């Protein structure tokens, strides 16, 4: 189960990275309206969440007193390099914590804001949270690029060709991300 979850989370990490690559520096920082966030703001939030949740994951509450969640939504990241640094810092903490777990850890209880979760529930909670925000980044990039957007999955109108390719080979048992 852990290996599968790590592959799935790594897939979402790659979607974020492919989104960054599709945008110019100016496009990265676009804020569509006053109630929205730029991609670097979302990255700062994800990184802050990852560092808070996954630092000393099994022994400390996941909401650290040093976290400034409100500050995560301020536009302070001014360069692609700084954004990528924050992105990698969060993911490194998260993936190292996951890689340090073993199957016996999955039923242990961890706390997030004093609410107990099994380790597996905490991982699923974060999988949903991170994929939600990465989806926001992808959608924002798609809006920015308009007709110049290159789909990160099966493009509109491409289902038949995609399925034809998939069904033209022998059945296999593997994780869907193994060939990405």
Biotite code that builds the C-alpha atoms (Angstrom):
import biotite.structure as struc

atoms = struc.array([
    struc.Atom([0.000, 0.000, 0.000], chain_id="A", res_id=1, res_name="UNK", atom_name="CA", element="C"),
    struc.Atom([2.756, 2.473, 0.886], chain_id="A", res_id=2, res_name="UNK", atom_name="CA", element="C"),
    struc.Atom([4.565, 1.896, -2.388], chain_id="A", res_id=3, res_name="UNK", atom_name="CA", element="C"),
    struc.Atom([1.332, 2.498, -4.309], chain_id="A", res_id=4, res_name="UNK", atom_name="CA", element="C"),
    struc.Atom([0.582, 5.706, -2.390], chain_id="A", res_id=5, res_name="UNK", atom_name="CA", element="C"),
    struc.Atom([4.105, 7.025, -2.929], chain_id="A", res_id=6, res_name="UNK", atom_name="CA", element="C"),
    struc.Atom([3.801, 6.354, -6.684], chain_id="A", res_id=7, res_name="UNK", atom_name="CA", element="C"),
    struc.Atom([0.439, 8.118, -6.796], chain_id="A", res_id=8, res_name="UNK", atom_name="CA", element="C"),
    struc.Atom([1.699, 11.128, -4.851], chain_id="A", res_id=9, res_name="UNK", atom_name="CA", element="C"),
    struc.Atom([4.805, 11.289, -7.048], chain_id="A", res_id=10, res_name="UNK", atom_name="CA", element="C"),
    struc.Atom([2.491, 11.343, -10.063], chain_id="A", res_id=11, res_name="UNK", atom_name="CA", element="C"),
    struc.Atom([0.707, 14.417, -8.684], chain_id="A", res_id=12, res_name="UNK", atom_name="CA", element="C"),
    struc.Atom([4.086, 16.015, -7.973], chain_id="A", res_id=13, res_name="UNK", atom_name="CA", element="C"),
    struc.Atom([5.008, 15.477, -11.636], chain_id="A", res_id=14, res_name="UNK", atom_name="CA", element="C"),
    struc.Atom([1.715, 17.066, -12.772], chain_id="A", res_id=15, res_name="UNK", atom_name="CA", element="C"),
    struc.Atom([2.635, 20.168, -10.807], chain_id="A", res_id=16, res_name="UNK", atom_name="CA", element="C"),
    struc.Atom([6.105, 20.239, -12.312], chain_id="A", res_id=17, res_name="UNK", atom_name="CA", element="C"),
    struc.Atom([4.790, 19.789, -15.848], chain_id="A", res_id=18, res_name="UNK", atom_name="CA", element="C"),
    struc.Atom([2.418, 22.675, -15.160], chain_id="A", res_id=19, res_name="UNK", atom_name="CA", element="C"),
    struc.Atom([5.308, 24.932, -14.087], chain_id="A", res_id=20, res_name="UNK", atom_name="CA", element="C"),
    struc.Atom([7.203, 24.031, -17.268], chain_id="A", res_id=21, res_name="UNK", atom_name="CA", element="C"),
    struc.Atom([4.234, 25.040, -19.440], chain_id="A", res_id=22, res_name="UNK", atom_name="CA", element="C"),
    struc.Atom([4.203, 28.618, -18.130], chain_id="A", res_id=23, res_name="UNK", atom_name="CA", element="C"),
    struc.Atom([6.458, 31.619, -18.519], chain_id="A", res_id=24, res_name="UNK", atom_name="CA", element="C"),
    struc.Atom([7.691, 33.390, -15.397], chain_id="A", res_id=25, res_name="UNK", atom_name="CA", element="C"),
    struc.Atom([5.059, 36.116, -15.824], chain_id="A", res_id=26, res_name="UNK", atom_name="CA", element="C"),
    struc.Atom([2.283, 33.565, -16.345], chain_id="A", res_id=27, res_name="UNK", atom_name="CA", element="C"),
    struc.Atom([3.266, 31.728, -13.146], chain_id="A", res_id=28, res_name="UNK", atom_name="CA", element="C"),
    struc.Atom([2.518, 34.835, -11.096], chain_id="A", res_id=29, res_name="UNK", atom_name="CA", element="C"),
    struc.Atom([-0.856, 35.672, -12.626], chain_id="A", res_id=30, res_name="UNK", atom_name="CA", element="C"),
    struc.Atom([-3.635, 36.123, -10.044], chain_id="A", res_id=31, res_name="UNK", atom_name="CA", element="C"),
    struc.Atom([-7.000, 35.921, -11.849], chain_id="A", res_id=32, res_name="UNK", atom_name="CA", element="C"),
    struc.Atom([-8.908, 37.992, -9.285], chain_id="A", res_id=33, res_name="UNK", atom_name="CA", element="C"),
    struc.Atom([-8.656, 39.264, -5.708], chain_id="A", res_id=34, res_name="UNK", atom_name="CA", element="C"),
    struc.Atom([-10.160, 36.089, -4.279], chain_id="A", res_id=35, res_name="UNK", atom_name="CA", element="C"),
    struc.Atom([-7.745, 33.758, -6.059], chain_id="A", res_id=36, res_name="UNK", atom_name="CA", element="C"),
    struc.Atom([-4.155, 32.638, -5.655], chain_id="A", res_id=37, res_name="UNK", atom_name="CA", element="C"),
    struc.Atom([-1.235, 32.547, -8.050], chain_id="A", res_id=38, res_name="UNK", atom_name="CA", element="C"),
    struc.Atom([0.560, 29.275, -8.634], chain_id="A", res_id=39, res_name="UNK", atom_name="CA", element="C"),
    struc.Atom([3.505, 30.344, -6.392], chain_id="A", res_id=40, res_name="UNK", atom_name="CA", element="C"),
    struc.Atom([1.009, 31.116, -3.605], chain_id="A", res_id=41, res_name="UNK", atom_name="CA", element="C"),
    struc.Atom([-0.478, 27.622, -3.945], chain_id="A", res_id=42, res_name="UNK", atom_name="CA", element="C"),
    struc.Atom([3.036, 26.154, -3.921], chain_id="A", res_id=43, res_name="UNK", atom_name="CA", element="C"),
    struc.Atom([3.865, 28.104, -0.751], chain_id="A", res_id=44, res_name="UNK", atom_name="CA", element="C"),
    struc.Atom([0.696, 26.762, 0.890], chain_id="A", res_id=45, res_name="UNK", atom_name="CA", element="C"),
    struc.Atom([1.436, 23.175, -0.153], chain_id="A", res_id=46, res_name="UNK", atom_name="CA", element="C"),
    struc.Atom([5.013, 23.447, 1.102], chain_id="A", res_id=47, res_name="UNK", atom_name="CA", element="C"),
    struc.Atom([3.915, 24.949, 4.415], chain_id="A", res_id=48, res_name="UNK", atom_name="CA", element="C"),
    struc.Atom([1.348, 22.206, 4.855], chain_id="A", res_id=49, res_name="UNK", atom_name="CA", element="C"),
    struc.Atom([3.823, 19.457, 3.983], chain_id="A", res_id=50, res_name="UNK", atom_name="CA", element="C"),
    struc.Atom([6.476, 20.779, 6.345], chain_id="A", res_id=51, res_name="UNK", atom_name="CA", element="C"),
    struc.Atom([3.960, 21.127, 9.166], chain_id="A", res_id=52, res_name="UNK", atom_name="CA", element="C"),
    struc.Atom([2.257, 17.767, 8.675], chain_id="A", res_id=53, res_name="UNK", atom_name="CA", element="C"),
    struc.Atom([5.297, 15.614, 7.937], chain_id="A", res_id=54, res_name="UNK", atom_name="CA", element="C"),
    struc.Atom([8.013, 16.994, 10.232], chain_id="A", res_id=55, res_name="UNK", atom_name="CA", element="C"),
    struc.Atom([8.161, 14.529, 13.144], chain_id="A", res_id=56, res_name="UNK", atom_name="CA", element="C"),
    struc.Atom([5.025, 12.977, 11.691], chain_id="A", res_id=57, res_name="UNK", atom_name="CA", element="C"),
    struc.Atom([4.594, 10.105, 14.138], chain_id="A", res_id=58, res_name="UNK", atom_name="CA", element="C"),
    struc.Atom([5.420, 12.075, 17.297], chain_id="A", res_id=59, res_name="UNK", atom_name="CA", element="C"),
    struc.Atom([4.042, 15.627, 16.963], chain_id="A", res_id=60, res_name="UNK", atom_name="CA", element="C"),
    struc.Atom([0.736, 17.191, 16.004], chain_id="A", res_id=61, res_name="UNK", atom_name="CA", element="C"),
    struc.Atom([0.626, 17.920, 12.276], chain_id="A", res_id=62, res_name="UNK", atom_name="CA", element="C"),
    struc.Atom([-0.287, 21.568, 12.812], chain_id="A", res_id=63, res_name="UNK", atom_name="CA", element="C"),
    struc.Atom([2.945, 23.052, 14.135], chain_id="A", res_id=64, res_name="UNK", atom_name="CA", element="C"),
    struc.Atom([2.958, 26.252, 16.164], chain_id="A", res_id=65, res_name="UNK", atom_name="CA", element="C"),
    struc.Atom([5.670, 27.656, 13.857], chain_id="A", res_id=66, res_name="UNK", atom_name="CA", element="C"),
    struc.Atom([3.469, 27.377, 10.757], chain_id="A", res_id=67, res_name="UNK", atom_name="CA", element="C"),
    struc.Atom([2.113, 30.647, 9.345], chain_id="A", res_id=68, res_name="UNK", atom_name="CA", element="C"),
    struc.Atom([-0.794, 29.337, 7.280], chain_id="A", res_id=69, res_name="UNK", atom_name="CA", element="C"),
    struc.Atom([-2.245, 32.797, 6.623], chain_id="A", res_id=70, res_name="UNK", atom_name="CA", element="C"),
    struc.Atom([1.154, 33.976, 5.385], chain_id="A", res_id=71, res_name="UNK", atom_name="CA", element="C"),
    struc.Atom([1.180, 31.140, 2.867], chain_id="A", res_id=72, res_name="UNK", atom_name="CA", element="C"),
    struc.Atom([-1.432, 33.062, 0.876], chain_id="A", res_id=73, res_name="UNK", atom_name="CA", element="C"),
    struc.Atom([0.615, 36.258, 0.605], chain_id="A", res_id=74, res_name="UNK", atom_name="CA", element="C"),
    struc.Atom([2.380, 36.866, -2.683], chain_id="A", res_id=75, res_name="UNK", atom_name="CA", element="C"),
    struc.Atom([5.994, 36.793, -1.485], chain_id="A", res_id=76, res_name="UNK", atom_name="CA", element="C"),
    struc.Atom([7.579, 34.317, -3.915], chain_id="A", res_id=77, res_name="UNK", atom_name="CA", element="C"),
    struc.Atom([8.923, 36.470, -6.745], chain_id="A", res_id=78, res_name="UNK", atom_name="CA", element="C"),
    struc.Atom([11.010, 34.027, -8.804], chain_id="A", res_id=79, res_name="UNK", atom_name="CA", element="C"),
    struc.Atom([10.575, 30.609, -10.378], chain_id="A", res_id=80, res_name="UNK", atom_name="CA", element="C"),
    struc.Atom([13.722, 29.481, -8.554], chain_id="A", res_id=81, res_name="UNK", atom_name="CA", element="C"),
    struc.Atom([12.303, 30.386, -5.135], chain_id="A", res_id=82, res_name="UNK", atom_name="CA", element="C"),
    struc.Atom([9.005, 28.696, -5.998], chain_id="A", res_id=83, res_name="UNK", atom_name="CA", element="C"),
    struc.Atom([10.797, 25.511, -7.064], chain_id="A", res_id=84, res_name="UNK", atom_name="CA", element="C"),
    struc.Atom([12.897, 25.612, -3.897], chain_id="A", res_id=85, res_name="UNK", atom_name="CA", element="C"),
    struc.Atom([9.722, 25.763, -1.748], chain_id="A", res_id=86, res_name="UNK", atom_name="CA", element="C"),
    struc.Atom([8.120, 23.016, -3.841], chain_id="A", res_id=87, res_name="UNK", atom_name="CA", element="C"),
    struc.Atom([11.099, 20.677, -3.425], chain_id="A", res_id=88, res_name="UNK", atom_name="CA", element="C"),
    struc.Atom([11.475, 21.475, 0.286], chain_id="A", res_id=89, res_name="UNK", atom_name="CA", element="C"),
    struc.Atom([7.899, 20.427, 0.995], chain_id="A", res_id=90, res_name="UNK", atom_name="CA", element="C"),
    struc.Atom([7.938, 17.325, -1.176], chain_id="A", res_id=91, res_name="UNK", atom_name="CA", element="C"),
    struc.Atom([11.302, 16.203, 0.227], chain_id="A", res_id=92, res_name="UNK", atom_name="CA", element="C"),
    struc.Atom([9.948, 16.350, 3.779], chain_id="A", res_id=93, res_name="UNK", atom_name="CA", element="C"),
    struc.Atom([6.741, 14.572, 2.777], chain_id="A", res_id=94, res_name="UNK", atom_name="CA", element="C"),
    struc.Atom([8.270, 11.790, 0.689], chain_id="A", res_id=95, res_name="UNK", atom_name="CA", element="C"),
    struc.Atom([11.055, 11.123, 3.203], chain_id="A", res_id=96, res_name="UNK", atom_name="CA", element="C"),
    struc.Atom([8.452, 10.752, 5.954], chain_id="A", res_id=97, res_name="UNK", atom_name="CA", element="C"),
    struc.Atom([6.477, 8.311, 3.816], chain_id="A", res_id=98, res_name="UNK", atom_name="CA", element="C"),
    struc.Atom([9.589, 6.346, 2.868], chain_id="A", res_id=99, res_name="UNK", atom_name="CA", element="C"),
    struc.Atom([10.492, 6.045, 6.548], chain_id="A", res_id=100, res_name="UNK", atom_name="CA", element="C"),
    struc.Atom([7.170, 4.375, 7.364], chain_id="A", res_id=101, res_name="UNK", atom_name="CA", element="C"),
    struc.Atom([6.596, 0.646, 7.438], chain_id="A", res_id=102, res_name="UNK", atom_name="CA", element="C"),
    struc.Atom([3.380, -1.372, 7.214], chain_id="A", res_id=103, res_name="UNK", atom_name="CA", element="C"),
    struc.Atom([3.138, -1.595, 11.032], chain_id="A", res_id=104, res_name="UNK", atom_name="CA", element="C"),
    struc.Atom([3.012, 2.207, 11.227], chain_id="A", res_id=105, res_name="UNK", atom_name="CA", element="C"),
    struc.Atom([-0.178, 2.407, 9.159], chain_id="A", res_id=106, res_name="UNK", atom_name="CA", element="C"),
    struc.Atom([-2.507, 1.734, 12.098], chain_id="A", res_id=107, res_name="UNK", atom_name="CA", element="C"),
    struc.Atom([-0.752, 4.066, 14.513], chain_id="A", res_id=108, res_name="UNK", atom_name="CA", element="C"),
    struc.Atom([-2.569, 7.237, 15.519], chain_id="A", res_id=109, res_name="UNK", atom_name="CA", element="C"),
    struc.Atom([-1.291, 10.689, 14.582], chain_id="A", res_id=110, res_name="UNK", atom_name="CA", element="C"),
    struc.Atom([-2.898, 14.014, 15.357], chain_id="A", res_id=111, res_name="UNK", atom_name="CA", element="C"),
    struc.Atom([-3.753, 16.990, 13.176], chain_id="A", res_id=112, res_name="UNK", atom_name="CA", element="C"),
    struc.Atom([-5.084, 19.907, 15.213], chain_id="A", res_id=113, res_name="UNK", atom_name="CA", element="C"),
    struc.Atom([-5.740, 17.475, 18.083], chain_id="A", res_id=114, res_name="UNK", atom_name="CA", element="C"),
    struc.Atom([-7.879, 15.188, 15.891], chain_id="A", res_id=115, res_name="UNK", atom_name="CA", element="C"),
    struc.Atom([-6.662, 11.593, 15.826], chain_id="A", res_id=116, res_name="UNK", atom_name="CA", element="C"),
    struc.Atom([-6.136, 9.880, 12.473], chain_id="A", res_id=117, res_name="UNK", atom_name="CA", element="C"),
    struc.Atom([-4.703, 6.501, 11.615], chain_id="A", res_id=118, res_name="UNK", atom_name="CA", element="C"),
    struc.Atom([-1.510, 7.003, 9.637], chain_id="A", res_id=119, res_name="UNK", atom_name="CA", element="C"),
    struc.Atom([-3.260, 5.652, 6.539], chain_id="A", res_id=120, res_name="UNK", atom_name="CA", element="C"),
    struc.Atom([-6.131, 8.127, 7.019], chain_id="A", res_id=121, res_name="UNK", atom_name="CA", element="C"),
    struc.Atom([-3.652, 10.986, 7.430], chain_id="A", res_id=122, res_name="UNK", atom_name="CA", element="C"),
    struc.Atom([-1.923, 9.981, 4.186], chain_id="A", res_id=123, res_name="UNK", atom_name="CA", element="C"),
    struc.Atom([-5.244, 9.790, 2.344], chain_id="A", res_id=124, res_name="UNK", atom_name="CA", element="C"),
    struc.Atom([-6.254, 13.176, 3.770], chain_id="A", res_id=125, res_name="UNK", atom_name="CA", element="C"),
    struc.Atom([-3.077, 14.722, 2.387], chain_id="A", res_id=126, res_name="UNK", atom_name="CA", element="C"),
    struc.Atom([-3.400, 12.900, -0.950], chain_id="A", res_id=127, res_name="UNK", atom_name="CA", element="C"),
    struc.Atom([-6.814, 14.515, -1.390], chain_id="A", res_id=128, res_name="UNK", atom_name="CA", element="C"),
    struc.Atom([-5.562, 17.921, -0.228], chain_id="A", res_id=129, res_name="UNK", atom_name="CA", element="C"),
    struc.Atom([-2.477, 17.967, -2.440], chain_id="A", res_id=130, res_name="UNK", atom_name="CA", element="C"),
    struc.Atom([-4.235, 16.667, -5.549], chain_id="A", res_id=131, res_name="UNK", atom_name="CA", element="C"),
    struc.Atom([-6.970, 19.288, -5.014], chain_id="A", res_id=132, res_name="UNK", atom_name="CA", element="C"),
    struc.Atom([-4.433, 22.124, -5.067], chain_id="A", res_id=133, res_name="UNK", atom_name="CA", element="C"),
    struc.Atom([-2.387, 20.662, -7.903], chain_id="A", res_id=134, res_name="UNK", atom_name="CA", element="C"),
    struc.Atom([-5.632, 20.435, -9.875], chain_id="A", res_id=135, res_name="UNK", atom_name="CA", element="C"),
    struc.Atom([-6.153, 24.144, -9.175], chain_id="A", res_id=136, res_name="UNK", atom_name="CA", element="C"),
    struc.Atom([-2.690, 24.886, -10.543], chain_id="A", res_id=137, res_name="UNK", atom_name="CA", element="C"),
    struc.Atom([-3.316, 22.818, -13.673], chain_id="A", res_id=138, res_name="UNK", atom_name="CA", element="C"),
    struc.Atom([-6.667, 24.493, -14.266], chain_id="A", res_id=139, res_name="UNK", atom_name="CA", element="C"),
    struc.Atom([-5.198, 27.956, -13.742], chain_id="A", res_id=140, res_name="UNK", atom_name="CA", element="C"),
    struc.Atom([-2.410, 27.163, -16.211], chain_id="A", res_id=141, res_name="UNK", atom_name="CA", element="C"),
    struc.Atom([-4.942, 25.840, -18.710], chain_id="A", res_id=142, res_name="UNK", atom_name="CA", element="C"),
    struc.Atom([-6.918, 29.081, -18.426], chain_id="A", res_id=143, res_name="UNK", atom_name="CA", element="C"),
    struc.Atom([-3.764, 31.162, -18.853], chain_id="A", res_id=144, res_name="UNK", atom_name="CA", element="C"),
    struc.Atom([-2.542, 29.237, -21.903], chain_id="A", res_id=145, res_name="UNK", atom_name="CA", element="C"),
    struc.Atom([-5.953, 28.953, -23.547], chain_id="A", res_id=146, res_name="UNK", atom_name="CA", element="C"),
    struc.Atom([-5.722, 27.224, -26.911], chain_id="A", res_id=147, res_name="UNK", atom_name="CA", element="C"),
    struc.Atom([-1.949, 26.889, -26.483], chain_id="A", res_id=148, res_name="UNK", atom_name="CA", element="C"),
    struc.Atom([-2.401, 24.508, -23.531], chain_id="A", res_id=149, res_name="UNK", atom_name="CA", element="C"),
    struc.Atom([-0.948, 21.044, -24.063], chain_id="A", res_id=150, res_name="UNK", atom_name="CA", element="C"),
    struc.Atom([-2.971, 18.489, -22.105], chain_id="A", res_id=151, res_name="UNK", atom_name="CA", element="C"),
    struc.Atom([-1.221, 16.638, -19.288], chain_id="A", res_id=152, res_name="UNK", atom_name="CA", element="C"),
    struc.Atom([-3.519, 13.640, -19.760], chain_id="A", res_id=153, res_name="UNK", atom_name="CA", element="C"),
    struc.Atom([-5.854, 12.494, -22.527], chain_id="A", res_id=154, res_name="UNK", atom_name="CA", element="C"),
    struc.Atom([-6.690, 15.592, -24.579], chain_id="A", res_id=155, res_name="UNK", atom_name="CA", element="C"),
    struc.Atom([-10.244, 16.413, -25.569], chain_id="A", res_id=156, res_name="UNK", atom_name="CA", element="C"),
    struc.Atom([-11.057, 14.402, -28.658], chain_id="A", res_id=157, res_name="UNK", atom_name="CA", element="C"),
    struc.Atom([-8.200, 11.985, -28.006], chain_id="A", res_id=158, res_name="UNK", atom_name="CA", element="C"),
    struc.Atom([-10.023, 9.244, -26.113], chain_id="A", res_id=159, res_name="UNK", atom_name="CA", element="C"),
    struc.Atom([-10.497, 6.872, -29.054], chain_id="A", res_id=160, res_name="UNK", atom_name="CA", element="C"),
    struc.Atom([-6.830, 7.037, -30.093], chain_id="A", res_id=161, res_name="UNK", atom_name="CA", element="C"),
    struc.Atom([-5.686, 6.648, -26.483], chain_id="A", res_id=162, res_name="UNK", atom_name="CA", element="C"),
    struc.Atom([-7.922, 3.631, -25.909], chain_id="A", res_id=163, res_name="UNK", atom_name="CA", element="C"),
    struc.Atom([-6.916, 2.066, -29.233], chain_id="A", res_id=164, res_name="UNK", atom_name="CA", element="C"),
    struc.Atom([-3.252, 2.288, -28.199], chain_id="A", res_id=165, res_name="UNK", atom_name="CA", element="C"),
    struc.Atom([-3.959, 0.822, -24.743], chain_id="A", res_id=166, res_name="UNK", atom_name="CA", element="C"),
    struc.Atom([-6.018, -2.075, -26.062], chain_id="A", res_id=167, res_name="UNK", atom_name="CA", element="C"),
    struc.Atom([-3.480, -2.900, -28.802], chain_id="A", res_id=168, res_name="UNK", atom_name="CA", element="C"),
    struc.Atom([-1.063, -4.413, -26.260], chain_id="A", res_id=169, res_name="UNK", atom_name="CA", element="C"),
    struc.Atom([-1.253, -7.417, -23.953], chain_id="A", res_id=170, res_name="UNK", atom_name="CA", element="C"),
    struc.Atom([-2.831, -7.051, -20.521], chain_id="A", res_id=171, res_name="UNK", atom_name="CA", element="C"),
    struc.Atom([-0.316, -6.274, -17.791], chain_id="A", res_id=172, res_name="UNK", atom_name="CA", element="C"),
    struc.Atom([-0.390, -5.722, -14.055], chain_id="A", res_id=173, res_name="UNK", atom_name="CA", element="C"),
    struc.Atom([1.463, -2.569, -13.126], chain_id="A", res_id=174, res_name="UNK", atom_name="CA", element="C"),
    struc.Atom([0.883, 0.843, -11.634], chain_id="A", res_id=175, res_name="UNK", atom_name="CA", element="C"),
    struc.Atom([-0.554, 3.289, -14.163], chain_id="A", res_id=176, res_name="UNK", atom_name="CA", element="C"),
    struc.Atom([2.380, 5.661, -13.552], chain_id="A", res_id=177, res_name="UNK", atom_name="CA", element="C"),
    struc.Atom([5.086, 3.113, -14.406], chain_id="A", res_id=178, res_name="UNK", atom_name="CA", element="C"),
    struc.Atom([5.381, 4.261, -18.024], chain_id="A", res_id=179, res_name="UNK", atom_name="CA", element="C"),
    struc.Atom([5.107, 7.996, -17.437], chain_id="A", res_id=180, res_name="UNK", atom_name="CA", element="C"),
])
